[in-house]
């Protein structure tokens, strides 16, 4: 399992963290993945968003983040990863939407469990036509 946060270039990152948001990153990972596959191994990308934002996300920001997750999935497939796991625990962004004690939103993403789960469902219901393997959420 390789861990990489979803991001756009404009988002700051931890210097030692895995970068994975451009075709250049895909090319670098292909070499690693090919070696793992040649030895009979499997490798998955775990994607996550740092979360713990200093402000409540606007709806347009949420839409952009969903697109970032989808881009990470596309890049992971392009690189040859065997699967992708969405990290939705430990207080990171997906978890913040799901938990009533951190989600204080008054819009379509807050309140009821159905609304708080909307962000996660948008992530897994997006355009995943390229995904050929089973979806198995773990939290």
N, C-alpha and C positions, 0 to 999 in steps of 0.2 A: 504494500500500500504506500503510495506516494501522496503526501499532503500538499495541496496548493490552494491558496485563497483565490477566489475570483476577484478580478479587479480590472479597472481601466488604468491606463498609464498614469493618469492624474492622481490616483489614490496612492498615498504614501505606503511604504511597506517596510517590514523589518529587513535589515541588510542581509541576514543569513537565510532568509526564507526562499523557498523554491519559487521561481518566476514561471508563469505559464499563461500568457495572454496574447502572444503573437506567433506568426508562422516561423519566426526565427527560433522561438522556444520549441515549437513542434519538431523542427529539424534536429535540434539537440537531443530531445527526448527519444526520437526515432532510433538513434544509435544505441541508447541504453536499452530500450524496449526490444530491439532486434536481438541483442545479446541474451537477454532474459529468455526470450522465446526460443532461441537456438538451444538453450539448455533445458527446455521443456517447462519453463516457469510461466506464471501468469502475473500480471501487474495491473493494479487498479489505481485510478486517480481519485482521491478524496477531495472534493471541492467544498469550500466554506467561505463565508464572508466574515470579516473581522467583527462587524457589528459594534455594539457598545458605542453607538453614535452619540454625539453631543446634542443632537436634536431629533425630534420626531420626523421621520422621513415623509416627504411630500409624495403624493401618488405618482407623479412623474419620475421621482427618484426610484420608487419601488419598481416601476415598469423598466427602468434602465438596469436595475440590479437583476431582474428576471432575465433580461436579454444577456447580461454578462454571464449568468449561470449557463444559459443555453449556448453561448459562444464557447465557454469552457468545455462543455460536453462535445461540441463539434470538433474543437481542437484535440480533445483527448482521443476521439475516434480517429481523426486524421493522423495522429501520432502513432496509433496502434495499440493504445491501452485496451485491456480486456474488459474493462467496465469502469463505471463511475459511481462513486458513493457521495451523496449529499450529506454533509456533516450538519446535523440539526440538533445538537445538544450543547451542554456546558455553557449556556449563556450567550452563545453566538447568535447571529441575527435571526435565523429560523426559530430558534428557541425563544428569543425575545418576543416574537410575534405570537407564539403558541401559549406562553405562560401568562396567566391573568395578572400576576403580580408585577410583570414588567410591561405588559401591553396595556397602556392606558388610552389607546386610540378611541376616538368617537366616530370614526368613519367606517367604511365597509371592511376594514381590516381589524376592527376592535370589537369588544363587547363579548358576544356569544362565542362559544368554541368554534362554531361553523365559520364565523367571521375571522377569528384569530388564526384558523387553519387555512384561510384563503391564500395567503402568500405561499405557503408550502405547496398547496394544490396547484397554484399557477406555475410553480417551478416544475412539478412533475407532469402537468398537463400541457406544457408548451409544445412547440414543434419538435418532437422527438422522433420524427419519421425515420431518422438514420439509426435509431437504437434497435438492435436486433436481439438484445438479451432481456431477460426477465427483470422487472423492477421489484426490488425487495427493500423497502424502507426499514431502517433500523435507527431507533432513537434511544 
